[in-house]
């Protein structure tokens, strides 16, 4: 299993890396929250310390949960009830207070892994490959769009944005979700790329309501 360890304590990180490696896991260790967010897609499991130098671990966890369901166990020296509840409500799958025994960590990782595998096995891929919104026909298989029978040429990235929304019609997708899926970075600072591409889709199709904007929330496909 590929484990992403986000921990700024060198001694603890080295000990955990060695112990996990000896038990057959591949470990990538980073010391900052921003590095962890960039490396999330390369991990099957995340071990997250809360006391990071660039961002509180809970804030990093909240950002991670906007775009990823990767299993997370929080590791921290604070074991008070408020901190535990904050960690779990922010999206952690489990919580361990330092110092902890390696056997306990491994057991909890295995329990979380089994639980998330069972949950993911119930998720079905969408079978619908074409979607009609009014007179707009979106074909996900051929990556083509027609409006009132007229073919519309979108750029690859414009279609990627449209296809992401079409894959879950009626569901609001946050800016972070879309940026992560299409651009590979959910937190591009002050980026207007998404707005420009949404504008391009609306302009080329001539259907302003094809993509609906929910201010402060995100975007969804129109009715």
C-alpha positions in Angstrom: 0.0 0.0 0.0 1.3 3.5 -0.8 1.3 5.6 2.3 1.6 9.3 2.4 3.1 10.4 5.7 2.6 14.1 6.5 4.8 14.7 9.5 7.4 17.5 10.3 9.0 15.6 13.2 12.1 14.1 11.6 12.7 11.4 14.3 9.1 10.2 14.3 8.8 10.3 10.6 12.0 8.2 10.1 10.8 5.7 12.7 7.3 5.4 11.1 8.8 5.2 7.6 11.1 2.3 8.6 8.4 0.4 10.4 5.9 0.7 7.6 8.5 -0.2 5.0 9.4 -3.3 7.0 5.7 -4.3 6.8 5.6 -4.1 3.0 4.3 -0.5 2.6 5.7 2.1 0.3 6.0 5.4 2.2 6.4 8.9 0.9 7.1 11.4 3.6 6.5 15.2 3.3 6.8 17.8 6.1 4.3 20.5 4.9 0.5 20.6 4.2 0.9 22.1 0.7 3.2 19.2 -0.3 0.7 16.7 1.0 -2.1 18.2 -1.0 0.0 18.0 -4.1 0.9 14.4 -3.5 -2.5 13.1 -2.4 -3.2 11.3 -5.8 -0.2 9.1 -5.4 -1.3 7.6 -2.1 -3.7 4.8 -1.0 -3.6 6.0 2.6 -2.6 9.2 4.5 -1.2 9.6 8.0 -1.6 13.2 8.9 0.0 15.1 11.8 -1.9 18.2 12.9 1.0 20.4 14.0 2.4 21.3 10.5 4.6 24.4 9.9 2.6 26.0 7.1 -1.0 25.1 7.9 -3.0 23.5 10.7 -3.6 19.9 9.9 -7.4 20.2 10.3 -7.5 22.9 7.6 -5.4 20.7 5.4 -7.8 17.8 6.1 -10.8 20.0 5.2 -9.2 21.0 1.9 -8.2 17.4 1.1 -11.8 16.2 1.7 -13.1 18.7 -0.9 -11.4 16.7 -3.6 -10.4 13.3 -2.3 -11.8 10.3 -0.3 -8.4 8.8 0.4 -8.4 7.1 3.9 -6.8 9.4 6.6 -5.7 8.7 10.1 -4.9 11.8 12.1 -1.8 11.6 14.4 -1.4 14.3 17.1 -0.1 14.9 20.5 -3.4 16.5 21.5 -5.9 14.0 22.8 -8.6 16.2 24.2 -12.1 15.5 23.2 -12.6 18.7 21.3 -9.6 18.1 19.1 -10.7 14.5 18.5 -14.2 15.6 17.4 -12.8 18.3 15.2 -10.5 15.8 13.4 -13.4 13.3 12.9 -15.9 15.9 11.7 -13.3 17.4 9.3 -13.1 14.1 7.5 -10.6 11.8 9.4 -11.4 8.1 9.3 -9.6 7.5 12.6 -7.5 9.3 15.2 -4.4 8.3 17.2 -2.8 10.2 20.0 1.0 10.3 20.3 2.8 8.4 21.6 1.2 5.3 20.2 2.2 1.7 19.6 3.0 0.7 16.0 0.8 -2.4 16.3 -2.2 -0.3 17.1 -1.5 2.0 14.2 -1.2 -0.9 11.8 -4.4 -2.5 13.2 -6.3 0.8 12.7 -5.0 1.2 9.2 -6.2 -2.2 8.3 -9.6 -1.6 9.8 -10.0 1.7 7.9 -8.8 0.1 4.7 -11.3 -2.8 5.0 -14.1 -0.3 5.7 -13.4 2.0 2.8 -13.0 -1.0 0.4 -16.5 -2.2 1.4 -17.9 1.3 0.8 -16.3 1.7 -2.6 -17.5 -1.7 -3.7 -21.1 -0.5 -3.5 -20.4 2.5 -5.8 -21.4 1.9 -9.4 -20.0 3.6 -12.5 -22.5 5.6 -14.5 -23.8 3.6 -17.5 -25.2 6.6 -19.4 -22.7 7.7 -22.1 -24.9 10.4 -23.7 -26.9 13.2 -22.0 -29.4 15.6 -23.4 -29.9 19.0 -21.8 -32.6 20.7 -23.9 -31.3 20.7 -27.4 -27.7 20.0 -26.3 -26.4 16.5 -26.7 -23.3 15.5 -24.9 -21.6 12.3 -26.0 -19.1 11.2 -23.3 -17.8 8.3 -25.4 -16.9 10.2 -28.5 -16.2 13.5 -26.7 -18.6 15.4 -28.9 -21.2 18.1 -28.4 -24.1 19.1 -30.7 -26.6 21.9 -30.2 -29.8 21.6 -32.1 -28.1 19.1 -34.4 -25.1 21.4 -35.0 -21.7 20.2 -34.0 -19.9 22.4 -31.6 -16.1 22.3 -31.2 -14.8 22.6 -27.7 -11.2 22.6 -26.6 -10.0 19.4 -24.8 -10.1 21.2 -21.4 -13.5 22.8 -22.0 -14.9 19.3 -22.8 -13.3 17.9 -19.7 -15.1 20.5 -17.6 -18.4 19.8 -19.3 -17.9 16.0 -19.1 -17.2 16.1 -15.4 -20.4 18.0 -14.8 -22.3 15.7 -17.2 -21.1 12.6 -15.4 -23.1 13.6 -12.3 -26.1 15.7 -13.7 -27.8 17.7 -11.1 -24.9 17.4 -8.7 -23.1 20.6 -7.7 -19.3 20.3 -8.1 -17.1 22.7 -6.2 -14.4 24.7 -7.8 -11.8 22.7 -6.0 -13.2 19.4 -7.3 -13.2 20.7 -10.9 -9.7 22.2 -10.7 -8.4 19.0 -9.2 -10.0 16.7 -11.7 -9.2 18.8 -14.8 -6.1 20.8 -14.0 -4.6 18.4 -11.4 -4.4 21.1 -8.7 -7.4 22.0 -6.6 -5.8 25.0 -5.1 -4.3 27.1 -7.9 -3.9 30.5 -6.3 -6.2 33.2 -7.8 -6.7 31.2 -10.9 -9.4 32.4 -13.4 -8.8 29.4 -15.7 -12.1 27.7 -14.7 -14.1 30.8 -15.2 -12.6 31.3 -18.7 -13.4 27.7 -19.7 -17.0 27.9 -18.4 -17.4 31.1 -20.4 -16.0 29.4 -23.5 -18.5 26.5 -23.1 -21.4 28.9 -22.7 -20.4 31.1 -25.6 -19.6 28.3 -28.1 -22.9 26.4 -27.4 -24.9 29.6 -27.2 -26.6 28.2 -24.1 -25.9 30.4 -21.1 -27.8 28.1 -18.7 -26.0 24.9 -19.8 -23.7 25.4 -16.8 -25.3 26.9 -13.7 -23.2 28.9 -11.2 -24.0 28.6 -7.6 -22.1 31.5 -6.0 -19.8 30.4 -3.2 -20.6 26.7 -3.9 -19.6 25.6 -7.4 -21.2 24.6 -10.7 -23.7 22.1 -12.0 -25.2 21.1 -15.3 -28.3 23.0 -16.2 -31.8 21.5 -16.1 
